Amino acid sequence: MDPSRIGMFALAERRLVWLDRRQAVLAQNIANADSPGYAARDITPFAAHLDRSLAPARTSGAHLTAFGPPDRVRKERVATERAPDGNAVQLEDQLLKVADTDTAQRLVTGLVRKYADLFRTALGRS
């Protein structure tokens, strides 16, 4: 039996991929904290990505679709202060998002580890 076909493992893998992409965007924001005119970016929230994947299938070309492409990198919509050189990266906010992303990554890997242990126990392996 392939564990990647279990829904929980597939969802965890998708979450980890999303977290990896977000971490890369946040790292780019931090790297450009002193670049003139740079605005902080983020990717679409995971919940929105998850909602898109759970949307009903289009069975006819006449059906409307309400969702755009997944994981678009977008400028943050929050009104931020700008430095005199036009930079809008607030380092404290970016570091909080990095810490939040790291915490979420630890949570997901911990849950996968515990679920895999339960799976091994159920199979009689330790």
C-alpha positions in Angstrom: 0.0 0.0 0.0 1.3 3.4 -1.0 1.1 5.8 2.0 1.0 8.8 -0.4 -2.4 7.7 -1.5 -3.8 8.1 2.0 -5.7 11.4 2.2 -4.0 12.7 5.3 -0.5 12.2 3.8 -1.5 13.8 0.5 -3.0 16.8 2.3 0.1 17.1 4.5 2.3 17.0 1.4 0.3 19.7 -0.3 0.6 21.9 2.9 4.4 21.4 3.0 4.8 22.4 -0.6 2.7 25.5 0.1 4.8 26.3 3.2 8.0 25.9 1.2 6.8 28.3 -1.5 5.7 30.8 1.1 9.0 30.6 2.9 10.8 31.3 -0.4 8.7 34.4 -1.0 9.2 35.7 2.5 12.9 35.2 2.2 12.9 37.2 -1.0 11.0 40.0 0.9 13.6 40.0 3.6 16.4 40.0 1.1 14.9 43.1 -0.5 14.2 45.0 2.7 16.6 47.7 1.6 15.7 47.8 -2.2 14.2 51.1 -3.3 10.6 50.7 -4.4 10.2 47.1 -3.4 6.8 46.0 -2.1 6.4 42.9 0.1 4.7 39.9 -1.5 3.0 36.8 -0.3 1.2 33.8 -1.9 -2.5 33.1 -1.8 -3.5 31.6 1.6 -3.5 27.8 1.8 -7.2 27.8 2.7 -8.1 29.4 -0.6 -5.9 26.9 -2.4 -7.6 24.1 -0.6 -11.1 25.5 -1.4 -10.1 25.6 -5.1 -9.1 21.9 -5.0 -12.4 21.0 -3.3 -14.5 22.9 -5.8 -17.1 20.9 -7.8 -15.9 19.7 -11.2 -17.1 21.5 -14.3 -19.2 19.1 -16.3 -20.0 21.6 -19.0 -18.2 24.3 -20.8 -21.1 26.6 -20.0 -20.4 26.4 -16.3 -18.6 29.3 -14.7 -15.4 28.9 -12.7 -14.8 31.2 -9.8 -11.1 30.3 -9.1 -7.9 31.6 -10.7 -4.5 29.8 -10.9 -3.2 28.4 -7.6 -0.3 29.9 -5.5 0.0 33.2 -7.3 2.6 35.4 -5.8 0.8 38.7 -5.1 1.6 42.0 -3.5 0.4 42.3 0.0 -2.9 44.1 0.2 -2.3 45.5 3.7 -1.6 49.2 3.8 2.0 49.5 4.8 4.2 52.4 5.6 6.8 53.3 2.9 10.3 54.4 3.4 11.5 57.6 1.7 13.0 55.4 -1.0 9.6 53.8 -1.7 10.4 50.4 0.0 7.3 48.9 1.7 8.8 45.9 3.4 8.3 45.9 7.2 10.9 43.5 8.5 9.1 42.8 11.7 6.0 41.6 9.9 8.0 39.4 7.5 9.9 37.8 10.4 6.6 37.1 12.2 5.3 35.4 9.0 8.5 33.4 8.7 8.1 32.2 12.4 4.4 31.3 11.7 5.4 29.4 8.6 8.1 27.5 10.5 5.6 26.6 13.3 3.1 25.3 10.7 5.8 23.3 9.1 6.8 21.7 12.4 3.1 21.0 13.2 2.6 19.2 9.8 5.7 17.1 10.0 4.9 16.2 13.6 1.4 15.1 12.7 2.7 13.1 9.8 5.3 11.4 12.0 2.6 10.5 14.6 0.2 9.3 11.9 3.0 7.1 10.4 3.7 5.7 13.8 0.1 4.8 14.3 0.0 3.2 10.8 3.1 1.1 11.6 1.5 0.0 14.9 -1.7 -1.0 13.2 0.4 -3.1 10.8 2.2 -4.8 13.7 5.6 -3.1 13.0 7.4 -1.0 15.6 
